[in-house]
Amino acid sequence: MSLFIIVAMPFFGALLPGLMNPAGRTACAGVTFTVTLAAFVGLLTNLPAVLAGEVVTAGIDWMPALGLNFTLMLDGLGFFFALLILGIGLLIIAYARQYLSRSDNMGEFFTYLLLFQGAMVGIVLSDNILLLLIFWELTSLSSFLLIGYWKHLPAGRQGARMALAVTGMGGLAMIGGMLILGQIVGSYDLSVILQNRDLIQADPLYLPALILILLGCFAKSAQFPFHFWLPHAMAAPTPVSAYLHSATMVKAGIFLMARMWPVLSGTTEWFVIVTTAGLVTMVLGAVIALFKHDLKALLAFSTVSHLGLITMLLGTGTAFGAMAAVFHILNHATFKAALFMSAGIIDHEAHTRDIRRLGGLRSLMPVTFVIVSLAALSMAGIPLLNGFLSKEMMLEEANHTVLFSSPWLVPVLATIGALFSAAYSFRLISHVFFGPVRDDYPAKPHDPPAGMWLPPALLIVPVVLIGVAPFLAEPFVKLVTAAVLGDAAELPSAHLKIWHGLVPALYMSIIAVVGGLTMLAVFKPALRVWDALPRPEAKTIFDAIIAAAVKLAQMLVLPLHNGAFTRYAAIGTVTIVVAGYYAWTTGTVGAPVHALQTPDPVLLSGWGMLVAATIGMVFLHRNRFLSLILIGIVGLMVSIGFVFLSAPDLAMTQFTVEVVTIILMLLALNFLPNRTPVESSVLRRMRDVAVATAGGLASFALAYYYILRDPVSTSISEFHLANSYKGGGGTNVVNVILVDFRGFDTFGEIIVLSIAALLIYALTETLLGGPVRARLLNRKPDQPQAGGVHPMMMVVLTRVMMPIVMMVGFYIFLSGHNEPGGGFIAGLIVSIGVVMQYMASGFSWASARLRYPYHGVIGAGVLVAGLTGIGSWFVDKPFLTSAFTYVRIPPFEKFELATAALFDVGVFLSVVGAVMLSLESFSRLARRSESIESEYPMDIDPSREDLPNQATREGV
């Protein structure tokens, strides 16, 4: 199966759980399971190629000029992590179906889960670091939704915010490091970067790139000092915790360190930074985990500790250390997912995760006891379980690692970490399952149905199987290790086996196990000492840092960004004028090469009207209605100016936009007082006059000197004029720019316009659904109202004009590629025609005849425009590359067919939908309680016999 399909399947599949929500919980889980299973099977179809040592690739040139290509790569490492993500994901989905309660929105949960799953698969299969960064940030966003899924819990909301803040800031740092790496190599493709180890490590920017990338990895994988966010993420539902801690989120940083190992490792900087961070995290996480009373908190800090172990192994920079890290990633994923799901089972059945309220569950929950015991003993590193094998390899590597010129530092700390790891594992088994059966459980504990215990039980199979027959896993572990090492090191000859002889690692392991049992025996006095010790609380420090950052931001931003447009305009104008004056006084200005022309009297009169309207705005702006009229005059004169300057497209756009905005602002003025109150002091107004005068004189001076001299560089308009027809198939350069040369900009603009309209609609819904609605309905007009709100003459006139307007809009749309016009102008013209129907016959009459909701029109427009752009991918062209041809169908003359016309259809629909949704929203707000609903289009209709009783005073 294509790598594109494997990556895309979870994202497209995320649409299904919400649609299946009405069908029930099982349908939601079933469709999610099916999507993940399909991606899992698709991944397995590439297994023969991966086992043969091949690298499966797929790629599309997305933005080659920026180095951003949609290229994917599947080697042993990518296959390993994708297998964990999708394989454990299947078990999590089955488990979540049984775990979540009926009050939980199953469709929402599985939608978030599939989005997160797709982002993780995208990370491990990306062959372009810019694409990887996109997926990287998507994991932060989707994990935010998952961790905060239980929105009613303050801990869930806070944990989600903390995770997003920490991993998001780490992601920003990593973006910088990746960009530096791409600049060093000259390519953003991972397959190219991984072949340039010497070039990267010899570059002076290697250290900054390394630090920035490691910051992102450490933040994502909860390495010290970013370890604190992961335990707070346990407020998420247990299926989320099991998925995040075992196979996905926290393994993303580990994956990236393993992926970049061939080019970043082997230096002193890598060794010191990564090994130290891993050691500190391993010991700190293990110590804290021992004294946690919440089951999930204990497991969360144990995850922190084991992630530190893996990080330390990658930091040693040896091939054996890399192989041990790969092996422990596999082992940790199996026993940790099983433990988290088992913790959820205990919480689900006993209604508590507090170890102090548990105990004696061995006889009450025998199945759960077996699962937890085997997984916890593997986590402790007990022989004949898979955790023992990778722990022994870790201790062996630690025994040969010298850090800070000390041969004993790493072995001692590694042994201490293993000791506390064994201690909290033993405590988990002893304090939860052993001891007498209590009579004060919050609920009567019992084993759950098979649907809940079977997923963790399946994970115990590899825990035991690898533990007793490690040779079964050795070929795959070495395959993945070879992908990690690349060309930087030879694959180690060591084998995975239970007995290595009487080696130092064995003695260190014995010390750890015996020490763990001893710590369990003295746990109560140790706990009293732990509680009495003063220690910094990471969450408190984080909250203090965030509060300080917010306070600093407020100190810097609020004096400038206080919501007053006059302040923004004054600061911006003064800055521009000062910068321009500095450039003028320090630079050189050539002699004039052109002479001023004698102005035409007609032009002078037009200019005079424009100036008069503008000056009138300054002195009469407190009268809102009069100001609107003056604004209309300014817009009209600007349109005439465009006509004089031979820019008919701009003139039509300006004129139609002016009409629509005037109508929109008239509706808005309906809710405002007639006059603007005096809010500024005389001194402030004098300041504003001075700033405005300086800005105006500076603009005049710049224009004056510019028109008398030749341009300093060639205008880009020459390129557009030369390539409009042969490159875009149109002679209307403006339209070709909008739908072809700058089509991506236009696509973004219609999305922004659509979002603005939807926001207006959302605000309207909020107002009409709240206490403001009564005030809107009961407000009294402050001016006498006309007797006939919908006069017959206006109704007849608008009905006659409607087909004419539609025909003009249709003509403007079709002629736009070669003559003035296009989808944007046509959309505005058609909108004006529809608006006239609302004005003539009222909101109720017009909305009753609305066949298609304007939301759907907006969505259709954006969809058509987007699909038109995507279509170019199928012919190996960049997004929104247009194509055109000429055809002749008798008896018609030859005419052009262009894909740009389809894009223009999207623009047309988006403009019509956005304008009409905005105007309709304001119209709904403008209705009053005394308005009488009428099914008739006009107030006075001679053909009606019941005329006196049907007169309406409905407002638009």
Secondary structure, DSSP 8 states (H G I E B T S, - for coil): --HHHHHHHHHHHTHHHHHHGGG-HHHHHHHHHHHHHHHHHHHHTTHHHHHTT--EEEEEEEEGGGTEEEEEEE-HHHHHHHHHHHHHHHHHHHHHHHHS-TTS-HHHHHHHHHHHHHHHHHHHHBSBHHHHHHHHHHHHHHHHHHHT-STT-HHHHHHHHHHHHHHHHHHHHHHHHHHHHHHHHT--BHHHHTT-HHHHHHSTTHHHHHHHHHHHHHHHTT-TTSTTHHHHGGGS-HHHHHHHHHTSHHHHHHHHHHHTHHHH-SSHHHHHHHHHHHHHHHHHHHHHHHT--BHHHHHHHHHHHHHHHHHHHHHT--HHHHHHHHHHHHHHHHHHHHHHHHHHHHHHHHS--BGGG----TTTSHHHHHHHHHHHHHHHT-TTSHHHHHHHHHHHHHHT--BTTBTTHHHHHHHHHHHHHHHHHHHHHHHHHSS---S--SS------HHHHHHHHHHHHHHHHHHH-GGGTHHHHHHHHHHHHTTSS--------S---S-HHHHHHHHHHHHHHHHHHTHHHHHHHHHHS----HHHHHHHHHHHHHHHHHHHHTTT-SS-HHHHHHHHHHHHHHHHHHHHHHS------S------HHHHHHHHHHHHHHHHHHHHTTBHHHHHHHHHHHHHHHHHHHHHTT-HHHHHHHHHHHHHHHHHHHHHHTTS-SB----S-HHHHHHHHHHHHHHHHHHHHHHHHHHTS--SS--THHHHHHHHHHHHS-S-HHHHIIIIITHHHHHHHHHHHHHHHHHHHHHHHHHHTSTHHHHHHH---SS---S-SS-HHHHHHHHHHHHHHHHHHHHHHHHTTTSS--HHHHHHHHHHHHHHHHHHHHHHHHHHT--S-HHHHHHHHHHHHHHHHHHGGGGT--TT---EEEE--TTS--EEEEHHHHHHHHHHHHHHHHHHHHHHHHHHHH--TT----SSSSS--TT-S-HHHH------
